[in-house]
Amino acid sequence: MRRFILIAVPYLWLAALFLIPFVIVLKISLSDVALARPPYMPQLDFAAGWDGFKSFFAALDFENFWFLTTDDLYWKAYLSSLRIALTSTVMTLLVGYPIAYAMARAAPEWRPTLLMLVILPFWTSFLIRVYAWMGILSNEGLLNQFLLWLGVINEPLTILNTNTAVYIGIVYTYLPFMILPIYSALERLDDSLLEAAEDLGCSRLSAFWLVTIPLSKNGIIAGCFLVFIPVIGEFVIPSLLGGSGTLMIGKVLWEEFFSNRDWPVASAVAVILLLILVIPIILFQRNEQKQREAEG
Amino acid sequence: MKRFSWFNATSLTLGFAFLYVPMIILVIYSFNASKLVTVWAGFSTQWYGELIRNEEFLNAAWVTIKVAVMSSTIATVLGTMAAYVLVRAGRFSGRTLFSGMIYAPLVMPEVITGLSLLLLFIGIGLDRGVLTIVLAHTTFSMCYVSVVVSSRLVSFDKSLEEAALDLGCSPFEAFRLVTLPIIAPAVISGWLLAFTLSLDDLVIASFTTGPSATTLPIKIFSAVRLGVSPEINALSTIMIAIVTVGVITASLITKQAAVRQARDERMAERPA
């Protein structure tokens, strides 16, 4: 009995507040707008029994999904989200790897401090960290002032409200997610392997390519997924740092919902976003599992 | 140390400069006398004064703290239960679905979680406000708590619990007297994580709130959309200061606890 309660309480909570909401989203994405506010047609009529059930399902259709294909905006937004997520993941990897590598090579007594310095921004508000860049990247911002002072440029660059600003924002806020898994993979790396490679005639660079990179592969994969997956649905960064030209699906969904108040279309956008994410999520889980098995 | 070359030193310096310079600039400019955030006009604390007099921000801060304390506390209880179920309860029907529901919210885009919860709350006719945000925050943060706690549960010796049961403890006593003290650090860090996630959340709170409850991130977001403002810099500085003090304190405490534990273990190993 006690075991039953222990299982039932979190189970029911998640079913009620995680699973059922999804079923509702799915249902509304297949519904028609009835005067742009709930209840949406069709409604499930329990009193009518099985017939009510049948007529309920007969009235559902894929109209909202058809609508998504007719308007360029949506598939452009999906593609551009994927492109931005992919590019920024690679950029984060290029910035994060050397930092993780240097941390793993630092003296052992320094490592906890360095680790804390990487984790600290993670505890600081995401919103504030994105906001910090608004003052730096604007036309009169510090970056432009600095570059003008150096004489590199003659007039201020427009960075804020462009995709460049979005990339900078993503790399900045997601950097800890990339550094931590790579660091934990590199920290376990046995130095004697590198020495052996060099003794056997590898140059330091080829030892790095042939030994270090393959042995940190799992960390790299985990870091890339930890950046890629959340960035696809990102809302805060494109809406604060991006401009009107920045198309990301999280922003489109938000606007569809809060500005256009078109809930069925917003739900359809959400369902497709989820379908896109299923593949990377499964790959990520598989990688994690493989890693756990390798360790255990 | 041998391989710690100038290259490593450079990447550490540049990397940490990249991570910290934007926040340091933010803090410096919160003490700027000018309303223009990009022009330095001398030291002043006037924006902190304005912030303290700004009722809207104070109300939002109060709502945010209330929500965070409630949601992280419920999430810690539920998340610890869920972790215990995942690690200790063995097989039961629907276990795959259960672990799926624990891990899925971790990777779910916030816009989808927010949208789906809002549609639920409207569907059952629940008035949106503090209660709905608490429910929403509890749901996603309990998953983080259960991941943190279950990794601790996996690593500790099950025979300790079994010994307690053999010696006549009830299952609940065994949990309270043996398991809980051992997993306590994970439970506390789970609570802190849930608390921070709740403090931080803009997207899910925006979807699930009503006109009666505005949280600090929602307030900050709507102010920041119009551009940079020194008051927000002052507010950010206060939040950064709190987090920094909190994280440093927490790491000192865990370090001490680790030292104490190592000492206890040495004592226990010494032959009587």
Boltz contact constraints between the chains, C-beta under 6 A:
constraints:
  - contact:
      token1: [A, 6]
      token2: [B, 81]
      max_distance: 6.0
  - contact:
      token1: [A, 7]
      token2: [B, 85]
      max_distance: 6.0
  - contact:
      token1: [A, 7]
      token2: [B, 89]
      max_distance: 6.0
  - contact:
      token1: [A, 10]
      token2: [B, 78]
      max_distance: 6.0
  - contact:
      token1: [A, 10]
      token2: [B, 81]
      max_distance: 6.0
  - contact:
      token1: [A, 10]
      token2: [B, 82]
      max_distance: 6.0
  - contact:
      token1: [A, 11]
      token2: [B, 98]
      max_distance: 6.0
  - contact:
      token1: [A, 13]
      token2: [B, 78]
      max_distance: 6.0
  - contact:
      token1: [A, 14]
      token2: [B, 101]
      max_distance: 6.0
  - contact:
      token1: [A, 17]
      token2: [B, 139]
      max_distance: 6.0
  - contact:
      token1: [A, 18]
      token2: [B, 101]
      max_distance: 6.0
  - contact:
      token1: [A, 18]
      token2: [B, 139]
      max_distance: 6.0
  - contact:
      token1: [A, 21]
      token2: [B, 116]
      max_distance: 6.0
  - contact:
      token1: [A, 21]
      token2: [B, 117]
      max_distance: 6.0
  - contact:
      token1: [A, 21]
      token2: [B, 120]
      max_distance: 6.0
  - contact:
      token1: [A, 22]
      token2: [B, 116]
      max_distance: 6.0
  - contact:
      token1: [A, 24]
      token2: [B, 119]
      max_distance: 6.0
  - contact:
      token1: [A, 24]
      token2: [B, 120]
      max_distance: 6.0
  - contact:
      token1: [A, 24]
      token2: [B, 123]
      max_distance: 6.0
  - contact:
      token1: [A, 25]
      token2: [B, 116]
      max_distance: 6.0
  - contact:
      token1: [A, 38]
      token2: [B, 122]
      max_distance: 6.0
  - contact:
      token1: [A, 98]
      token2: [B, 11]
      max_distance: 6.0
  - contact:
      token1: [A, 99]
      token2: [B, 11]
      max_distance: 6.0
  - contact:
      token1: [A, 99]
      token2: [B, 15]
      max_distance: 6.0
  - contact:
      token1: [A, 102]
      token2: [B, 8]
      max_distance: 6.0
  - contact:
      token1: [A, 102]
      token2: [B, 11]
      max_distance: 6.0
  - contact:
      token1: [A, 102]
      token2: [B, 12]
      max_distance: 6.0
  - contact:
      token1: [A, 105]
      token2: [B, 3]
      max_distance: 6.0
  - contact:
      token1: [A, 105]
      token2: [B, 4]
      max_distance: 6.0
  - contact:
      token1: [A, 105]
      token2: [B, 8]
      max_distance: 6.0
  - contact:
      token1: [A, 107]
      token2: [B, 1]
      max_distance: 6.0
  - contact:
      token1: [A, 116]
      token2: [B, 251]
      max_distance: 6.0
  - contact:
      token1: [A, 120]
      token2: [B, 247]
      max_distance: 6.0
  - contact:
      token1: [A, 121]
      token2: [B, 19]
      max_distance: 6.0
  - contact:
      token1: [A, 123]
      token2: [B, 196]
      max_distance: 6.0
  - contact:
      token1: [A, 123]
      token2: [B, 243]
      max_distance: 6.0
  - contact:
      token1: [A, 123]
      token2: [B, 247]
      max_distance: 6.0
  - contact:
      token1: [A, 124]
      token2: [B, 240]
      max_distance: 6.0
  - contact:
      token1: [A, 124]
      token2: [B, 243]
      max_distance: 6.0
  - contact:
      token1: [A, 125]
      token2: [B, 200]
      max_distance: 6.0
  - contact:
      token1: [A, 125]
      token2: [B, 239]
      max_distance: 6.0
  - contact:
      token1: [A, 126]
      token2: [B, 200]
      max_distance: 6.0
  - contact:
      token1: [A, 127]
      token2: [B, 202]
      max_distance: 6.0
  - contact:
      token1: [A, 127]
      token2: [B, 217]
      max_distance: 6.0
  - contact:
      token1: [A, 127]
      token2: [B, 220]
      max_distance: 6.0
  - contact:
      token1: [A, 128]
      token2: [B, 236]
      max_distance: 6.0
  - contact:
      token1: [A, 131]
      token2: [B, 224]
      max_distance: 6.0
  - contact:
      token1: [A, 132]
      token2: [B, 22]
      max_distance: 6.0
  - contact:
      token1: [A, 132]
      token2: [B, 23]
      max_distance: 6.0
  - contact:
      token1: [A, 132]
      token2: [B, 26]
      max_distance: 6.0
  - contact:
      token1: [A, 133]
      token2: [B, 22]
      max_distance: 6.0
  - contact:
      token1: [A, 134]
      token2: [B, 228]
      max_distance: 6.0
  - contact:
      token1: [A, 135]
      token2: [B, 37]
      max_distance: 6.0
  - contact:
      token1: [A, 135]
      token2: [B, 228]
      max_distance: 6.0
  - contact:
      token1: [A, 136]
      token2: [B, 22]
      max_distance: 6.0
  - contact:
      token1: [A, 140]
      token2: [B, 38]
      max_distance: 6.0
  - contact:
      token1: [A, 141]
      token2: [B, 38]
      max_distance: 6.0
  - contact:
      token1: [A, 229]
      token2: [B, 107]
      max_distance: 6.0
  - contact:
      token1: [A, 233]
      token2: [B, 109]
      max_distance: 6.0
  - contact:
      token1: [A, 233]
      token2: [B, 111]
      max_distance: 6.0
  - contact:
      token1: [A, 235]
      token2: [B, 111]
      max_distance: 6.0
  - contact:
      token1: [A, 235]
      token2: [B, 203]
      max_distance: 6.0
  - contact:
      token1: [A, 250]
      token2: [B, 111]
      max_distance: 6.0
  - contact:
      token1: [A, 253]
      token2: [B, 111]
      max_distance: 6.0
  - contact:
      token1: [A, 270]
      token2: [B, 112]
      max_distance: 6.0
  - contact:
      token1: [A, 270]
      token2: [B, 115]
      max_distance: 6.0
  - contact:
      token1: [A, 281]
      token2: [B, 107]
      max_distance: 6.0
